[in-house]
Amino acid sequence: MTQGIKTVLHPVSDLATAKVIYAALLGVPPTADGPYYVGFDSEGQHIGLVPNGGPRGTTSPVAYWHVPDIEAKLAEVTAAGATVKEPAHDVGGGRLVATFTDSDGNVLGLLQDR
């Protein structure tokens, strides 16, 4: 079981311009604002802007399903036929993320807060 999609990360080529656009769209200022990541919290969702797709070079938005046990969920989806793209790893503050692809190559994310 998941806790739903609560986080969506968007790759952007111009972080400063994207920050202004997303602030206007969401109607709130960023809650995280750095040169490598800008994040907004609005209506129970976290929207993140990642310059140039981040270290993994993503090219489209990735929705992150929040789960209580990331390793168990990765095992479950891979047993069902998914392929791990990015194994679970800590991105700071005890937050773990991972990505996998479905049978059509769509990238999906998992996120676990400790």
C-alpha positions as CSV (number, residue, x, y, z in Angstrom):
1,M,0.0,0.0,0.0
2,T,1.2,3.6,-0.7
3,Q,0.4,6.9,0.9
4,G,-0.3,8.4,-2.5
5,I,1.6,10.7,-4.8
6,K,2.7,13.6,-2.7
7,T,5.9,14.7,-4.5
8,V,6.5,15.6,-8.2
9,L,9.9,16.6,-9.4
10,H,10.2,18.6,-12.6
11,P,13.5,19.0,-14.5
12,V,14.0,22.6,-15.6
13,S,16.7,24.3,-17.7
14,D,16.4,27.7,-16.1
15,L,15.9,27.4,-12.4
16,A,15.4,31.2,-11.7
17,T,12.7,31.5,-14.4
18,A,11.0,28.3,-13.4
19,K,10.9,29.4,-9.8
20,V,8.9,32.5,-10.7
21,I,6.5,30.6,-12.8
22,Y,5.8,27.8,-10.3
23,A,5.4,30.4,-7.5
24,A,2.8,32.2,-9.6
25,L,1.1,28.9,-10.4
26,L,1.0,27.6,-6.8
27,G,0.5,31.0,-5.1
28,V,3.2,30.3,-2.5
29,P,6.9,31.1,-2.2
30,P,9.4,28.2,-2.2
31,T,10.0,26.3,1.1
32,A,13.4,25.2,-0.2
33,D,15.4,27.5,-2.4
34,G,18.9,26.6,-3.4
35,P,21.1,26.5,-6.5
36,Y,20.5,22.7,-6.9
37,Y,16.8,22.4,-5.9
38,V,13.8,24.6,-5.4
39,G,10.7,23.1,-3.7
40,F,7.2,24.3,-3.0
41,D,4.7,22.9,-0.5
42,S,1.1,23.5,-1.5
43,E,-2.2,21.7,-0.6
44,G,-0.4,18.7,0.8
45,Q,1.9,18.2,-2.2
46,H,5.5,18.9,-2.7
47,I,6.6,20.3,-6.1
48,G,10.3,20.3,-6.8
49,L,12.4,21.9,-9.5
50,V,15.6,20.2,-10.4
51,P,18.0,22.0,-12.7
52,N,19.0,20.0,-15.8
53,G,17.2,16.9,-14.5
54,G,19.6,16.6,-11.5
55,P,22.5,14.1,-11.3
56,R,20.4,11.4,-13.1
57,G,19.5,13.8,-16.0
58,T,15.7,13.2,-16.0
59,T,13.9,14.7,-18.9
60,S,10.3,14.6,-17.7
61,P,8.5,15.1,-14.4
62,V,8.6,12.1,-12.0
63,A,5.8,11.4,-9.6
64,Y,6.9,10.0,-6.3
65,W,4.6,7.6,-4.4
66,H,5.2,7.9,-0.7
67,V,5.6,4.5,1.0
68,P,6.3,3.3,4.5
69,D,9.0,0.8,3.4
70,I,10.9,1.7,0.2
71,E,12.9,-1.5,0.0
72,A,9.8,-3.7,0.4
73,K,7.9,-1.7,-2.3
74,L,10.9,-1.9,-4.7
75,A,11.0,-5.7,-4.2
76,E,7.2,-5.9,-4.8
77,V,7.3,-3.8,-8.1
78,T,10.4,-5.6,-9.4
79,A,8.8,-9.0,-8.7
80,A,5.8,-7.7,-10.8
81,G,8.1,-6.8,-13.7
82,A,9.4,-3.3,-13.1
83,T,13.1,-2.4,-13.5
84,V,15.0,-0.5,-10.8
85,K,16.5,2.7,-12.4
86,E,17.9,4.3,-9.3
87,P,18.2,2.2,-6.1
88,A,17.0,3.6,-2.8
89,H,19.3,6.2,-1.4
90,D,19.3,9.0,1.2
91,V,18.8,12.5,-0.2
92,G,19.2,14.2,3.2
93,G,17.3,14.4,6.4
94,G,16.7,10.6,6.4
95,R,14.5,10.9,3.2
96,L,15.0,7.9,0.9
97,V,14.1,8.0,-2.8
98,A,14.3,5.4,-5.6
99,T,13.0,5.3,-9.2
100,F,12.0,2.4,-11.4
101,T,10.5,1.9,-14.8
102,D,7.4,0.1,-15.7
103,S,7.0,-2.2,-18.7
104,D,6.6,0.7,-21.0
105,G,9.7,2.6,-19.8
106,N,7.7,5.2,-17.7
107,V,9.8,6.4,-14.8
108,L,8.1,6.2,-11.4
109,G,9.4,7.3,-8.0
110,L,9.2,6.0,-4.5
111,L,9.9,8.1,-1.4
112,Q,10.2,7.1,2.2
113,D,10.5,9.6,5.1
114,R,12.1,8.1,8.2
